Amino acid sequence: MPWDTFANPVVSRRWRLFGLAVALATVAVAVMLVLFAAQLPDTSSLTHYQPKQPLRVLTADGVEIGGFGAERRVVQRIDQIPS
C-alpha cells in the first residue's frame, strides 16, 4: 500500500523538508516579485521608444563627413533585418 511509506519516519521527514523547501521557494519568489515590480518602468515607455541617434554632418551632395554622439545607432525597419 503506498500510504505505508509515510509511516517510515525517514521518508516522512524527507517529505516535510521537501514541502518546507517548496514553501520557502514560493515565498522567496513572491517577495522578489513584490520588490521588483515597483521598480519596473511603465509599459507605455516601451511603445513610445525613441533611441538616441548621433548627429550626422553631411556635405551638400549628401556624403557623411562626421558624426557626434555617444551612441552610434542606425534605426532600421523590421523588414530590413535579415532572417
N, C-alpha and C positions, 0 to 999 in steps of 0.2 A: 504494500500500500504506500503511495507516495507521501502520505502525511506522517509516516513513521520517521522520515528523515528529519523532521523538525523536533522530534523527541531527543535527538542527539544534541547535547549542549554545544559541541564544536560547530556543527552545521548551523544551529540556531544563532550562535554568536556571529558567525560569518554573515548571515542574512541581516542581522541587526546592524553590523558595521557597514554592509553594502547599502542598506536603507539610509543610514546616517550620512554616508558619503554622497548619495544621490540628493538628499535633502540639503546638505551644505552646498553642493554644487549649484542647485537650483536657487538657493538664497544668494549665492555669490553672483550669479548671472543677473538676477533681478536687481541687486544693488548696483551693479555696473550699468545696467540699462537706465536706471533712475538717475545715476550721477552723470552719465554721458549724454543723456537725452537733452538736458538743459543746455549743453554746450554746442549742440549741432546747429548749423545755420538753417534759416528758413528755406523751404524748397523753392520759393519764388526767386531766390537769388540764383538758383541753378537754371531756371528757364530764361532769365534775362542776363546771361553771362556775356560780359564784354572783355575779351582778353586784351592785355597790354600789347600794343604793336609799336615798333620803332618808327621814328620819324625818318622818312627816306628823302634824300636830296637827289633830285633829278636834273639833268640838263634840259635845254629847250627841246631837244629831239627825243626825250624820254629815256635816256640812258642813266642808270643809277650811278652816282659818283660817291655816295656816302650814306651813312645812316647813324642815327643817335637813339640810344635806348638801352635799358638794362636787359630786356628780353627780346630775342630775335625770333619772332614767330611769323609764320605765313599762314593765314587762315584759308582753309580750303573747304569746298563743299564735300559732302559725304560721297558723291558720285565720282569725285576726282581722286579718291583714295583707292589704291589698287587692292584687290581682294586676294 
